[in-house]
């Protein structure tokens, strides 16, 4: 194990399989010597919450009264390793040792082939100064010890991956970037940062265009915006972090923002971002309605991902129609579950060119807009009607419409195989339905997303896998009533 650092306060440690952060260094009344006060990651691992015999030595983030304890600074504490030590351990090989294990020949189709060049490849990969991508995830990195050495050996690094390490403070990240000034893409996800992020921290002139801080529940939106602002980031990802509340922030350079699988319900604080082109809200099930648009809101937004959200009203899509959005994802939302959802979206949004990952051809737009006009006869709340009637003509009479719709539908039996238990139901589906549009229907029936789909369109026992999400049912021969689709869990 590496020796204890001169200043262990705030450092992440592991000992005997347990992990935690050092919150106190010093004496404890009634005991000799110096002690470490540790708040454990497992909040029930300790004996107290930073207090002993009525005296509060340190304060913990956890509210569990058994989240902390005092330990001696012993040899079995793992303090992690420096960035340069981690780089050497991952990339530099012992050529004497590796040469003994390199194959002399390789089995080819026509016999043995002499192996040439393995040593050269291994040697080139061991040259740290040639690395442009440095992946050090999960290597217990705590920061930089020798700035000059680190800069000299890793001078060409452009992409730096530091997820799941021992970082706890902004100062440690700042030191890394000062040592590696050419880094343009940085991933510091799933470390041990805690709010407030910038207590007593100085600002430096650093530039990182792409920043990922996913799986960081100890940080607030303000903390992450502070990091992005200090790094002049143009792309930011802050997903899987339990985020529920956004506030306005000064992120004038930000062009891409991903907030996947949080608990966000209101995005109005983002509406003023002047350069935001891409917004990913996938998995925020609490997000149910896109806000009404006022002048200057989301002025550059071109790509919007609402997949797996709770959006359930077409009025949200009508609000989006006022924005320059070209790419939209609605899959696995209440809106995206109906057979007519693609027509409803394309009919409302004149400018989108890609929906749920599929480009909208001129032919499909014409077909979907005409279908949208047919659907409009069923009720109110259908914008763009006059525009589309001028383009395609008035929708046909109800009797003709019904016949047209029926000609597009087929009656399909959907079977769900769960072990030896089989359940089945019959549904009318559009022949043009894509397999990815069928998946949510089967998901509800199977109560699972872990299944494989097969189809049988003949009298024999021939089952064809539905293996392409972008193909339609008709592509797989589902043209007439009686086809059977089987979901195997």
Buried (B, 14 or more C-beta within 10 A) or exposed (E): EBEBBEEBBBBBBBBEEBBBBBBBBEEBEEEEEEBBBBBBBBBEBBEBBBBBEEEEBBEBEBEBBBBBBBBEBEEEBBBBBBBBBBBBEBBEBEEEEBEEEEEEEEEEEEEEEEEEEBBEEBEEEBEBEEBEEBBBBEBBBBBBBEBEEBBEBBBBBEBBBBBBBBBBBBBBBBBBBBBBEBBBBBBBBBBBBBBEBBEEBEEEEBBBBBBBBBBBBBBBBBBBBBBBBBBBBBBBBBBBBEBEEBEEBEBEBBBBBBBBBBBBBEBEBBBBBEBBBBBBBBBBBEBBBBBEBEEEBBBEBBBBBBBBBBBEBBBBBBBBBEBEBBBBBBBBBBBBBEBBBBBBBBBBBBEBBEBBEBEBEEEBBEBBBBBBBBBBEEEEEBBBBEEBEEEEEEBBEEEEBEEBBEEBBBEBBBBBBBEEEEEBEEBEBBBBBBBBBBBBBBBEBBEEEEBEBBBBBEEEEEBEEBEEBEEBBBBBEBEEEEBBBBBBB
